Amino acid sequence: MNSPQPASPQGAITSAISLPARFAHLMPFSHWSLATETERTRMRNTSAFADIVAFKDAMLADVDAIVAYLNGFELDAMAPPEAALMYMLLSLAEVAPAVEAYQQPGVIDGYEFSRFVADEKFVMRPPI
């Protein structure tokens, strides 16, 4: 599969990130593997729209396979490659409104994204 190759953001360190072998073709987008909502929001709002679209297109091509693959792992016990892939999936959810609704990185008529302070410890899922 020939996915568009994005420009990694200045200062991004992607060499420490690995992905499961069957998703290695997504490595050019590994800088979207961000563990917190704050990091994902910042990335969306500071990235070029073309880079956001390239990331979205690459991930959407494999989204069903990614979800099926990750469903085989316990959320709290994922190995680093699977966690990195899950964070990329969360970044896909972060950029979806930018692509589908706004056609730009920021929210139309929204406030400055840096004013939003996420509670990174909040877990939005029922106890198992």
RAJO-V536037 format. One record per residue. RES is the residue in three letters. BURIAL is # if it has 9 or more other ideal C-beta (glycine too) atoms within 8 Angstrom, else .. Layout:
BEGIN
RES & BURIAL
RES & BURIAL
END
This chain:
BEGIN
MET & .
ASN & .
SER & #
PRO & .
GLN & .
PRO & #
ALA & .
SER & .
PRO & #
GLN & .
GLY & .
ALA & .
ILE & .
THR & #
SER & .
ALA & .
ILE & #
SER & .
LEU & #
PRO & #
ALA & .
ARG & .
PHE & #
ALA & .
HIS & .
LEU & #
MET & #
PRO & #
PHE & #
SER & #
HIS & #
TRP & #
SER & #
LEU & #
ALA & .
THR & .
GLU & .
THR & #
GLU & #
ARG & #
THR & #
ARG & #
MET & #
ARG & #
ASN & #
THR & .
SER & #
ALA & .
PHE & #
ALA & .
ASP & #
ILE & #
VAL & #
ALA & #
PHE & #
LYS & #
ASP & #
ALA & #
MET & #
LEU & .
ALA & .
ASP & #
VAL & #
ASP & .
ALA & #
ILE & #
VAL & #
ALA & .
TYR & #
LEU & #
ASN & .
GLY & .
PHE & #
GLU & .
LEU & .
ASP & .
ALA & .
MET & #
ALA & .
PRO & .
PRO & #
GLU & #
ALA & #
ALA & #
LEU & #
MET & #
TYR & #
MET & #
LEU & #
LEU & #
SER & #
LEU & #
ALA & .
GLU & #
VAL & #
ALA & #
PRO & .
ALA & #
VAL & #
GLU & .
ALA & .
TYR & #
GLN & .
GLN & .
PRO & #
GLY & #
VAL & .
ILE & .
ASP & .
GLY & .
TYR & .
GLU & .
PHE & #
SER & .
ARG & .
PHE & .
VAL & .
ALA & #
ASP & .
GLU & .
LYS & .
PHE & .
VAL & .
MET & .
ARG & .
PRO & .
PRO & .
ILE & .
END
